[in-house]
């Protein structure tokens, strides 16, 4: 591998697309005009600097072969600084620019605002929504899916789109965001083999549902058997106790 290849920064997804080799050791952490960087060592001994333009890059599957300590250092390196607000709350930016993490006083995770955009007038709000959707799609295209909850973001955007109209709000941003997702869904419907993919999902869901139903039936039958055994044991114990308390009566009844 040439010197230019070993030193040229690239994103995790770019490296994964051109090489199946994963880094095994973290050598150094740094910064570049495009974001955080990490210098890694690979199994053959060669090194490469990888650019991490967003926080989510640190969770890319490319780094799965690193030790837990190295992964922790990498994610800490890309984490955004905690902001202390006048009202006492603490936040930091999340994996995308419009995601805000809420931080507790002891520094722990306290919650997340998945569509944290400003209240704006109609036109400006739509532009914000478009930009947020574009950022999400670009992140997913680069392979950040495991660290970004598309469902939470979409639900938060839908909530924003339901805010009151007529005043500055997040309503237009929510509508703009959902409009881009609608276009993306239409494009997917026309240009992907979604039929096979969804059919496989349905088949797997049906298999899991049947397995769960069988498991529930077995557990229910086992429960019924345990209850019957417990009642029988209780009756046997009660009869034995009566015989011990009234042995003469029991003998007479037997005679």
C-alpha positions as CSV (number, residue, x, y, z in Angstrom):
1,X,0.0,0.0,0.0
2,X,1.4,3.4,-1.0
3,X,2.2,6.2,1.5
4,X,-0.7,8.3,0.1
5,X,-3.1,5.5,0.8
6,X,-1.9,4.9,4.3
7,X,-2.1,8.6,5.3
8,X,-5.0,9.9,3.3
9,X,-8.0,10.4,5.7
10,X,-11.2,8.7,4.7
11,X,-14.4,7.9,6.4
12,X,-15.1,4.5,8.0
13,X,-17.7,3.7,5.3
14,X,-15.2,4.6,2.5
15,X,-12.6,2.3,4.0
16,X,-15.1,-0.5,4.4
17,X,-16.1,-0.2,0.8
18,X,-12.6,-0.7,-0.4
19,X,-11.2,-3.1,2.1
20,X,-12.4,-5.9,4.3
21,X,-9.6,-5.4,6.8
22,X,-10.6,-3.9,10.1
23,X,-8.2,-2.0,12.4
24,X,-7.0,-3.9,15.5
25,X,-5.4,-1.1,17.5
26,X,-5.9,2.6,18.1
27,X,-2.7,4.5,17.8
28,X,-3.6,8.2,18.0
29,X,-6.5,10.6,18.1
30,X,-6.6,13.9,16.3
31,X,-8.5,16.7,14.4
32,X,-8.8,17.7,10.8
33,X,-10.7,20.4,8.9
34,X,-13.4,17.7,8.3
35,X,-13.8,16.5,11.8
36,X,-12.1,14.2,14.3
37,X,-9.6,11.7,13.1
38,X,-8.2,8.4,14.4
39,X,-4.9,6.7,13.4
40,X,-5.3,2.9,13.4
41,X,-3.1,-0.1,13.0
42,X,-4.3,-3.0,10.9
43,X,-3.4,-6.8,11.1
44,X,-0.7,-6.6,8.5
45,X,1.0,-3.8,10.5
46,X,0.1,-0.9,8.2
47,X,-1.5,2.2,9.5
48,X,-4.2,4.5,8.2
49,X,-5.8,7.7,9.4
50,X,-9.6,7.6,9.3
51,X,-11.8,10.7,9.4
52,X,-14.8,10.9,11.7
53,X,-17.0,13.7,10.4
54,X,-19.8,13.0,12.8
55,X,-20.1,11.4,16.3
56,X,-21.9,8.4,14.8
57,X,-18.8,7.4,12.9
58,X,-17.3,6.1,16.1
59,X,-20.0,3.4,16.2
60,X,-19.3,2.2,12.6
61,X,-18.9,-1.6,12.4
62,X,-15.4,-1.0,11.0
63,X,-14.2,-0.6,14.5
64,X,-15.7,-3.8,15.9
65,X,-12.3,-5.6,16.1
66,X,-10.8,-2.9,18.4
67,X,-10.6,-3.6,22.2
68,X,-13.4,-2.3,24.4
69,X,-11.0,0.3,25.8
70,X,-10.0,1.5,22.3
71,X,-13.7,1.7,21.3
72,X,-14.4,3.7,24.4
73,X,-11.6,6.1,23.8
74,X,-12.7,6.5,20.1
75,X,-16.3,7.3,21.1
76,X,-15.2,9.7,23.9
77,X,-13.0,11.4,21.3
78,X,-15.9,12.1,19.0
79,X,-18.4,13.0,21.7
80,X,-19.5,16.6,21.8
81,X,-18.8,18.8,24.8
82,X,-21.4,19.2,27.5
83,X,-23.1,22.6,27.5
84,X,-24.2,24.0,30.9
85,X,-27.3,26.3,30.5
86,X,-28.3,29.1,32.8
87,X,-31.3,27.2,34.1
88,X,-29.0,24.4,35.4
89,X,-29.7,21.9,32.6
90,X,-26.9,20.2,30.7
91,X,-27.0,19.1,27.1
92,X,-24.7,18.1,24.2
93,X,-25.2,17.5,20.5
94,X,-25.9,14.0,19.5
95,X,-25.0,11.9,16.5
96,X,-26.6,14.5,14.1
97,X,-26.8,18.2,14.4
98,X,-30.5,18.3,15.3
99,X,-30.2,15.6,18.0
100,X,-29.7,16.9,21.5
101,X,-28.7,14.6,24.4
102,X,-29.8,15.6,27.9
103,X,-27.1,15.1,30.6
104,X,-27.7,14.6,34.3
105,X,-25.8,16.5,36.9
106,X,-23.5,13.5,37.5
107,X,-22.7,13.4,33.8
108,X,-24.9,10.5,32.8
109,X,-27.4,10.2,30.0
110,X,-30.8,11.6,31.0
111,X,-32.7,11.7,27.7
112,X,-32.7,12.8,24.1
113,X,-34.5,15.3,21.9
114,X,-34.5,13.6,18.5
115,X,-35.8,16.6,16.5
116,X,-34.4,19.6,18.3
117,X,-34.9,22.4,15.8
118,X,-35.9,26.0,16.5
119,X,-39.3,27.5,16.2
120,X,-39.4,29.3,12.9
121,X,-41.8,30.9,10.4
122,X,-43.2,28.8,7.6
123,X,-40.5,29.2,4.9
124,X,-37.5,29.0,7.1
125,X,-39.0,26.0,8.9
126,X,-39.3,24.1,5.7
127,X,-35.7,24.7,4.8
128,X,-34.6,23.5,8.3
129,X,-36.7,20.3,7.8
130,X,-35.2,19.7,4.4
131,X,-31.6,20.1,5.8
132,X,-32.3,17.7,8.7
133,X,-33.7,15.1,6.3
134,X,-30.7,15.4,4.0
135,X,-28.3,15.0,6.9
136,X,-30.1,11.9,8.1
137,X,-30.1,10.3,4.6
138,X,-26.5,11.1,4.1
139,X,-25.6,9.5,7.5
140,X,-27.6,6.4,6.7
141,X,-25.9,6.2,3.2
142,X,-22.5,6.2,5.0
143,X,-23.5,3.3,7.2
144,X,-24.4,5.0,10.5
145,X,-27.7,3.1,11.0
146,X,-26.9,1.2,14.2
147,X,-26.3,4.4,16.2
148,X,-29.2,6.5,14.8
149,X,-32.8,5.8,15.7
150,X,-34.7,6.6,12.6
151,X,-37.9,5.7,14.3
152,X,-37.3,8.1,17.2
153,X,-36.4,10.9,14.8
154,X,-39.4,10.3,12.6
155,X,-41.8,10.2,15.6
156,X,-40.3,13.5,16.9
157,X,-40.7,15.1,13.5
158,X,-44.3,14.0,13.4
159,X,-44.9,15.5,16.8
160,X,-43.3,18.8,15.6
161,X,-45.6,18.8,12.5
162,X,-48.6,18.7,14.8
163,X,-47.7,21.9,16.7
164,X,-50.0,24.9,16.4
165,X,-49.9,26.8,13.1
166,X,-50.0,30.6,12.7
167,X,-47.0,31.3,14.9
168,X,-43.4,30.5,14.9
169,X,-43.1,26.8,15.7
170,X,-41.5,23.6,14.6
171,X,-44.5,22.7,12.5
172,X,-43.0,23.6,9.1
173,X,-39.7,21.9,9.9
174,X,-41.6,18.7,10.7
175,X,-43.5,18.9,7.5
176,X,-40.4,19.6,5.4
177,X,-38.6,16.7,7.0
178,X,-41.5,14.3,6.4
179,X,-41.8,15.5,2.8
180,X,-38.3,14.5,2.0
181,X,-38.9,11.1,3.7
182,X,-42.0,10.7,1.6
183,X,-39.9,11.3,-1.6
184,X,-37.3,8.9,-0.4
185,X,-39.9,6.2,0.2
186,X,-41.4,6.7,-3.3
187,X,-37.9,6.5,-4.8
188,X,-37.3,3.3,-2.8
189,X,-40.5,1.8,-4.0
190,X,-39.6,2.5,-7.7
191,X,-35.9,1.6,-7.6
192,X,-35.2,-1.2,-5.1
193,X,-36.0,-4.8,-4.7
194,X,-38.2,-4.1,-1.7
195,X,-40.7,-6.8,-2.5
196,X,-38.2,-9.6,-1.8
197,X,-36.8,-7.9,1.3
198,X,-40.3,-7.3,2.8
199,X,-41.4,-10.8,1.9
200,X,-38.4,-12.2,3.8
201,X,-39.3,-9.9,6.8
202,X,-42.9,-11.2,6.7
203,X,-41.8,-14.8,6.5
204,X,-39.4,-14.3,9.5
205,X,-42.1,-12.5,11.5
206,X,-44.6,-15.4,10.8
207,X,-42.0,-17.9,11.8
208,X,-41.3,-16.1,15.0
209,X,-45.0,-15.6,15.7
210,X,-45.7,-19.4,15.3
211,X,-42.7,-20.2,17.5
212,X,-43.9,-17.9,20.2
213,X,-47.4,-19.3,20.0
214,X,-46.0,-22.8,20.4
215,X,-43.9,-21.7,23.3
216,X,-46.9,-19.9,25.0
217,X,-49.0,-23.1,24.5
218,X,-46.3,-25.3,26.1
219,X,-45.9,-22.8,29.0
220,X,-49.6,-22.7,29.5
221,X,-49.9,-26.5,29.5
222,X,-47.0,-26.8,32.0
223,X,-48.7,-24.2,34.2
224,X,-52.0,-26.1,34.2
225,X,-50.1,-29.3,35.1
226,X,-48.3,-27.5,38.0
227,X,-51.6,-26.2,39.3
228,X,-53.2,-29.6,39.1
229,X,-50.3,-31.2,40.9
230,X,-50.3,-28.5,43.6
231,X,-54.1,-29.0,44.2
232,X,-53.6,-32.7,44.4
233,X,-50.7,-32.3,46.8
234,X,-52.8,-29.9,48.9
235,X,-55.7,-32.4,49.1
236,X,-53.3,-35.2,50.1
237,X,-51.6,-33.1,52.8
238,X,-55.0,-32.0,54.1
239,X,-56.2,-35.7,54.3
240,X,-53.1,-36.8,56.1
241,X,-53.4,-34.0,58.6
242,X,-57.0,-35.0,59.4
243,X,-56.0,-38.6,60.0
244,X,-53.3,-37.5,62.4
245,X,-55.7,-35.3,64.4
246,X,-58.5,-37.9,64.6
247,X,-57.0,-41.4,64.2
248,X,-60.0,-43.2,66.0
249,X,-62.6,-41.6,63.7
250,X,-60.5,-42.4,60.7
251,X,-60.2,-46.0,61.8
252,X,-64.0,-46.3,62.5
253,X,-64.7,-44.8,59.1
254,X,-62.4,-47.4,57.5
255,X,-64.0,-50.2,59.5
